């Protein structure tokens, strides 16, 4: 059932256009989340520990200004999409409750990203003896969070913000729990060869 939901959500997400304003708002949420992580004492040493941390502490992140801004900008987008022909089977009650549900999904997603990034940071330091570059850590965390079955693509520094926004908007609108994919991402993070990523230098798109 979970895999069927993922396929349905992915199909819905690919038909949802994400404006630049929503992508920028998602970027603000991500940058704020990582700033808080780097200034905190959160440590995650194994995938099992990360899963336990998420399971034991169900409190979502506080509604920060960045999250509020994302929800405020994204809600009109999803309401228009939900009324479109591609989403005709979605109950109207979800349209009315989209603001609340997306807010919960984003706050939960921020916690999931922080736990995943904390595990990646620990493994990077454990394997290389150095702390990961902040840009590389963000890139690895988002790539794994969104596509846990794929090896992260760190060929450039750009973050997959459109995909992230789609994930949060569609999951929130459909009432999907994102923990399944996050657990897979934690497992994938534990298997990554972090030393291989340490030698890579991220570049801006279009530069060699």
Secondary structure as UniProt FT lines:
FT   HELIX           2..14
FT   HELIX           20..38
FT   HELIX           47..56
FT   HELIX           65..82
FT   HELIX           85..87
FT   TURN            88..89
FT   HELIX           92..96
FT   HELIX           98..128
FT   HELIX           134..146
FT   TURN            148..149
FT   HELIX           161..174
FT   HELIX           179..191
FT   HELIX           194..198
FT   TURN            205..206
//
